Every structure is written in C-alpha cells, then in structure tokens.
Amino acid sequence: MAGAGLVSPQSGVLVRPGRWSGLRYEAVLFFCARPFAGPIEKVAATGRTGLSKRQIRVGPRAGTEFPVEVHTHVSVLSEFEQGGAGQTLLSFDTALFRHGVFEINGSEGTIILPDPNRFDGEIRIARPLQKFERPIEQEWETVESVGPEAGRGLGVLDMARHIRAGGLHIATGELGLHVLETLIAVEESVSSQQWPRA
C-alpha cells in the first residue's frame, strides 16, 4: 500500500501518537476550507488502522519495520457555522497515491483546487449540466495559476509582509486556534466512537 512507508525514510515517526502526518494534512485542509465555508461548528469522525506494522521503503533504513500506533485512515464529516457541510478523507491505507485533492461543490458548480500544500497548479470548474443525455460529458473550465510558484514558504513571506505593513496575514492566531480545536474535536470523535446505531 502507499502511505507512511513510502513517503519518508523517517516513516516510523509519522505513525506515533501526536505525530501522524495525516493531522498535518487535515490542518491544511481545514485551514483552506475557512475562506470558502467559514468556521467549522462540529465534526464527527471515524478512524481505523489498516496494518499494525509497516516497513520503511525509501532511504538508508529501507526494509526496517516499525509499529503503527495511530489510525492511518480517518474519515471526517464537518458542519460549518454558515450551514455548509464537508467531508475529509485522509488515508495511508490505499494503493492509489493521490495528494491534495480539494473539491468544493455549490449551487453554481464544482471547483477542484490544486494541492493546498503548494501555491501553484490549475483550478478546474464544472458547471451544472443543462441537459441530461448519455453519454454524460462534463465540460471543464480551467483557470491557470498566476503568480510565483512555490511551496509553503509563501505563507511565511505573506506573514512577514503583513507584519511589516501593519495588516493581518492569512494565518492568524485566531484561525490557528480554530483549526487546532477542530483537530482536537476530530481526535475526540474518533476515540469516543459515539455514533448512533443504524
């Protein structure tokens, strides 16, 4: 399977309590959802551990086994204060390697954003179908990336520029606290397994 053993020569660290990199990706996704849907009001989540042991597959420690101490497949349902709903799926337990799938659905169409870990890539937009005929063919509009192409360093640059100019940067303490509280709520939901019986 793809996941923890494949992405890092220090993979054993990624699947320990408090260190699972999936939480980092969750944080990025919840952070990015805020401008589109507003604050998250509540979450429900479930988690599973696909394998009790994994193997480092890259770097000088390739072949070394390590224990998995956290859930490596987490599914989250979110309700936003303004009435929207969202779902997030983070998994090391899949053979299909995908990264940064971020999709927003609304009354005017669907937007697929590029990997939120970076500041590049195209935006794809699909409008609602005007007629329903088989075969179904969806038209896509593409919005090309504008500006510098870089990774996470642009966030630090944005912060430095706004601090110098006296304005608010995008990664405010208030937003960071909201994302942290959401992550804690996800962990509590996964741990409690409080779900109504079907």
C-alpha angles and dihedrals in degrees: 000000000000120000139066098011093049104046105054141022085222093054095138089069092055094064101049124105111279093012107067106134089217087077089057090054090046089053091052092049095047090047091051094046093059098078091049103040107013127231121348112244102188142353140201119198143175130195140191138184111228099192129018091211132030135186130232106240103181136052132018093317094055110147095030113130122220133183121252110226101173140051109280095189116053126174119192132190114197133193117201125216090241093056104265126126132215142184129208127191120190119177143165086180101083133093091213110084110212127154134193101006104170117171130175121194124196143151092277097048146286125298122199111198126200123252106308090214088073138044099229142068134081129291116226123204128192119190123210115279113263093202133014113230132147126276091045110220119183119205115222128205116205126209111195122222115266126200132018119346111224144126132249094320090084090069091059090047090051090050094049093048094049094045090051092047094044097244135118117272121214096255099062123173089245091057092044091052091049091051091047092050089049091051090050090050090051091051091048092049092050091047097046096046088203101168127146112249116252 
